[in-house]
């Protein structure tokens, strides 16, 4: 198991990370980036619709992503990625070959539901 640091995270620091469930409402190939990725819009209910990009092309295609619920961090500062401003970070597990498996809720829940 790979550990990035021996520094422990305090509970109050973890609680600052705003992880919420959202539904992917748009996904398309992100042609303007050097590594294969999709640009997506995720609906977080009362927290709004947010743009993002994700390097998930190994295991997913855009049409299968539409309607899928995912978990994302929504309180990182926006980050410019090619020609879009990414407004959230969709979470996934990274496999041995760098393929990303999205983290999904077990059942459909309200968009904006907090993880914690």
C-alpha positions in Angstrom: 0.0 0.0 0.0 1.4 3.4 -1.0 1.3 6.1 1.6 2.0 9.7 0.5 2.8 11.1 3.9 3.1 10.0 7.5 1.3 13.2 8.6 -2.1 12.6 10.1 -5.1 14.6 9.1 -7.1 16.1 12.0 -10.9 15.5 11.9 -11.7 19.2 11.6 -9.4 19.3 8.5 -11.2 16.4 6.9 -14.6 18.0 7.6 -13.5 21.0 5.5 -13.4 18.8 2.4 -16.9 19.2 0.8 -17.6 15.8 -0.9 -21.0 15.7 -2.5 -23.0 13.4 -4.8 -23.9 14.7 -8.2 -25.3 13.3 -11.5 -23.4 13.6 -14.7 -25.7 15.5 -17.2 -23.2 16.1 -20.0 -20.0 14.2 -21.1 -17.9 14.6 -24.2 -14.4 14.0 -25.5 -12.1 16.8 -24.4 -10.1 17.3 -27.6 -8.1 20.3 -26.3 -6.1 18.4 -23.7 -2.9 16.3 -24.3 -4.0 13.3 -22.2 -7.3 11.6 -23.1 -10.1 13.0 -21.0 -13.8 13.9 -21.0 -15.3 17.3 -20.1 -18.4 16.9 -18.1 -21.1 18.8 -16.3 -22.3 17.4 -13.0 -25.5 18.5 -11.3 -25.2 18.9 -7.5 -28.8 20.0 -6.9 -28.9 23.1 -4.7 -25.0 23.4 -5.1 -25.4 24.0 -8.9 -24.1 22.5 -12.0 -20.4 22.3 -12.3 -17.9 21.8 -15.1 -15.0 19.4 -14.7 -12.7 17.1 -16.7 -11.7 13.6 -15.9 -9.2 11.2 -17.3 -11.6 8.2 -17.3 -11.5 7.2 -21.0 -10.0 3.8 -20.4 -13.1 2.4 -18.6 -16.0 4.7 -19.7 -17.5 6.3 -22.8 -19.4 9.5 -22.8 -22.9 8.1 -23.5 -22.7 5.7 -20.6 -21.7 8.4 -18.2 -24.9 10.5 -18.7 -27.2 9.9 -15.6 -24.4 8.2 -13.5 -24.1 9.6 -10.0 -20.6 10.3 -8.8 -18.8 11.7 -5.7 -16.8 14.9 -6.1 -15.0 17.5 -4.1 -16.8 20.8 -4.7 -14.9 23.3 -2.6 -11.5 23.3 -4.3 -10.7 26.6 -6.0 -11.6 26.5 -9.8 -8.7 25.3 -12.0 -8.1 26.2 -15.6 -7.7 23.0 -17.7 -7.2 23.9 -21.4 -10.3 25.9 -22.4 -12.5 25.2 -19.4 -12.5 26.2 -15.8 -12.8 23.0 -13.7 -15.2 23.6 -10.8 -15.1 20.2 -9.0 -12.9 17.1 -8.7 -14.7 13.8 -9.5 -13.3 11.0 -7.3 -12.2 7.5 -8.4 -9.8 4.7 -7.6 -6.6 4.5 -9.7 -5.6 1.0 -10.8 -2.2 -0.5 -11.6 -2.4 0.7 -15.2 -3.5 4.2 -14.2 -7.1 3.4 -15.2 -9.7 5.3 -13.1 -12.8 3.6 -11.6 -15.4 6.2 -10.6 -16.7 6.1 -7.0 -20.5 5.8 -7.1 -23.2 5.6 -4.4 -24.8 2.2 -4.0 -28.2 3.6 -4.8 -29.7 6.7 -6.3 -29.7 9.6 -3.8 -30.5 13.3 -3.9 -28.0 15.4 -5.8 -26.0 17.4 -3.3 -26.0 14.8 -0.6 -22.9 15.2 1.6 -20.3 12.5 2.0 -18.9 12.3 5.5 
